[in-house]
Amino acid sequence: MSLINALNWRYAVNQFSSQILSEEQLAGLIESVRLSPASYGIQPYQLMVIANEEIKQRCLAHSYGQNKVANCSHLLVFAHKTEVTRADISHFIEQLAKTQGKRANALTAYQTQIESDLLSRSTQQQNEWAQQQCYIALGTMLTFAAANKIDAAPMTGFDINGINLALGLPELGLSAAILCPVGERDKSDVTINRTKHRLTHEQLVIVR
């Protein structure tokens, strides 16, 4: 299907079927996150892919009763770094240089630019920036999912501290930003045929 048709097809699923995504489908979702745009090219987050039913149930306890967290093929968790350090930036520059076939010192000016920006931010500002990168990655993944008829239901309404503790994220220097159950919509989902509501073109676009 065309991408616009695919975006019309997708919706935030309330009830998933028992169908499990194939390895190929799951790999595609993960790769779309890996290839997502990011500020400076830094991806200050990790993607947790949860298939274990016990862990899903543990997350459900902190998701305000939204059963799709547990009743899905896989639960994806976008978790952002809670701090960006000079060592993180140095590691990124080293990896970037290797990818581009350069010496790390050839990217010194770029490294200084990144450090002067990110290291001057407060912890809260760093967290906000890192969360924004998660949302960019989520958008890329949702577009891939729609184009490949994979259902997804992104959520930000959950107890962050509870999810963090349930998944051991503080020990990894991470904090949950988004939960996204994925799978296949159940045909009995009451919202499956609900007409999609969005702003009209005239309401959305300002032309100058």
C-alpha positions in Angstrom: 0.0 0.0 0.0 1.1 3.6 -0.4 2.5 5.3 2.6 -0.5 7.7 2.9 -2.9 4.7 2.7 -0.8 3.0 5.3 -1.0 6.0 7.7 -4.7 6.0 7.2 -4.8 2.3 8.0 -2.9 2.5 11.3 -4.5 3.4 14.6 -3.7 3.1 18.3 -4.8 -0.5 18.9 -6.7 -1.2 22.1 -6.8 -5.0 21.8 -4.2 -7.2 20.2 -4.7 -10.7 18.8 -2.6 -13.6 20.1 -0.6 -13.5 16.9 3.2 -13.3 17.5 5.2 -11.1 15.1 7.7 -13.0 13.0 11.4 -12.5 13.4 11.5 -10.6 10.2 8.8 -8.2 11.3 10.5 -7.6 14.6 13.9 -7.1 13.0 12.4 -4.5 10.7 10.9 -2.6 13.6 14.3 -2.6 15.4 16.2 -1.6 12.3 13.9 1.4 11.7 14.7 2.6 15.2 18.4 2.1 14.6 18.2 4.1 11.3 16.2 6.9 12.8 17.4 10.5 12.6 18.8 12.0 15.8 20.3 15.3 16.9 24.1 15.3 16.1 23.6 11.7 15.1 23.8 10.7 18.7 21.1 8.2 19.8 20.9 8.8 23.6 18.5 5.9 24.2 18.1 2.1 24.1 15.3 0.0 22.8 14.1 -2.8 25.1 12.3 -5.6 23.3 10.2 -7.6 25.8 8.6 -10.9 24.9 8.7 -12.5 28.3 5.2 -12.7 29.7 6.3 -12.3 33.3 8.1 -9.1 32.6 5.1 -7.8 30.6 2.9 -8.4 33.6 5.4 -6.6 35.8 5.1 -3.6 33.5 1.3 -3.8 33.4 1.2 -3.1 37.2 2.6 0.3 36.4 0.6 1.1 33.3 -2.7 2.2 34.8 -4.6 -0.9 33.8 -3.8 -0.7 30.1 -4.0 -4.4 29.3 -2.4 -4.1 25.9 1.0 -3.7 27.7 0.8 -7.4 28.6 -1.6 -8.7 25.8 0.6 -8.0 22.8 3.2 -9.8 20.8 6.1 -7.7 22.1 6.4 -4.7 24.4 8.9 -2.1 23.1 10.3 0.3 25.6 12.2 3.4 24.5 14.5 4.3 27.4 16.6 7.4 27.3 20.0 8.2 29.0 19.6 10.2 32.2 22.9 11.9 31.7 25.2 12.6 28.7 28.8 12.8 29.7 32.0 13.8 28.1 33.0 10.1 27.9 29.7 9.4 26.0 30.5 12.1 23.4 34.1 10.9 23.0 32.8 7.3 22.4 30.4 8.6 19.8 33.1 10.5 18.0 35.4 7.5 18.0 32.6 5.3 16.6 31.7 8.0 14.0 35.3 8.4 12.9 35.6 4.6 12.5 32.4 4.5 10.4 33.5 7.3 8.2 37.1 6.0 7.8 38.6 9.0 9.6 40.9 9.6 12.5 39.0 10.8 15.6 41.1 14.0 15.7 39.6 14.9 12.3 36.3 15.4 14.1 37.7 17.5 17.0 35.7 20.6 15.9 32.5 18.6 15.8 33.2 17.1 19.2 33.8 20.5 20.7 30.5 21.8 19.2 28.6 18.9 20.7 30.3 19.2 24.1 29.7 22.9 24.3 26.0 22.4 23.7 25.1 19.2 25.6 27.5 19.5 28.5 26.3 23.1 29.2 22.7 21.8 29.8 21.3 21.0 33.1 20.4 17.4 33.9 16.7 18.2 33.3 17.6 19.8 29.9 19.7 16.8 28.9 16.7 14.5 29.8 14.3 16.6 27.7 16.7 16.5 24.8 17.2 12.7 25.1 13.4 12.2 25.3 12.9 14.2 22.1 15.3 11.8 20.3 13.1 8.9 21.5 10.0 10.5 20.0 11.8 11.0 16.7 12.8 7.3 16.7 9.2 6.3 17.7 7.8 8.3 14.7 10.2 6.5 12.3 9.2 3.2 13.7 5.5 3.9 13.6 5.8 4.8 9.9 7.7 1.6 9.2 5.1 -0.4 11.1 2.2 1.1 9.2 3.9 0.5 5.9 4.3 -3.1 6.8 0.9 -3.6 8.4 2.3 -4.1 11.9 0.1 -2.7 14.6 1.5 -0.4 17.4 0.1 1.5 20.3 2.5 4.1 21.7 1.9 5.1 25.3 3.3 7.8 27.5 0.6 7.4 30.2 2.4 5.2 32.8 4.2 5.3 36.1 7.8 6.1 35.0 9.4 5.3 38.3 7.5 2.0 38.5 8.5 1.0 35.0 12.1 2.0 35.7 12.3 -0.2 38.8 10.4 -3.1 37.2 12.9 -3.2 34.3 16.1 -2.3 36.3 16.6 0.8 34.2 18.3 3.1 36.8 21.2 0.6 37.1 21.7 1.1 33.3 21.6 4.9 33.6 18.2 4.9 31.7 14.7 6.0 32.2 11.6 4.9 30.3 10.2 7.5 27.9 7.7 5.5 25.8 6.0 2.1 26.0 4.9 0.7 22.6 3.0 -2.6 22.5 3.2 -4.1 19.0 1.5 -7.0 17.3 -1.6 -7.6 15.2 -5.0 -6.0 15.9 -7.7 -8.2 17.2 -10.8 -8.2 14.9 -13.0 -7.7 18.0 -11.3 -4.5 19.0 -14.1 -2.0 19.4 -12.1 0.9 17.9 -11.0 -1.0 14.8 -13.5 0.7 12.5 -13.6 4.1 14.2 -13.1 6.9 11.6 -9.7 8.5 12.0 -10.0 12.1 13.3 -7.2 14.6 12.5 -7.0 18.3 11.7 -8.1 19.2 8.2 -5.5 20.5 5.8 -6.8 24.0 6.3 -6.7 23.7 10.1 -3.2 22.3 10.1 -1.3 24.3 7.5 -0.2 27.9 7.7 1.1 29.3 4.4 3.1 32.5 4.3 
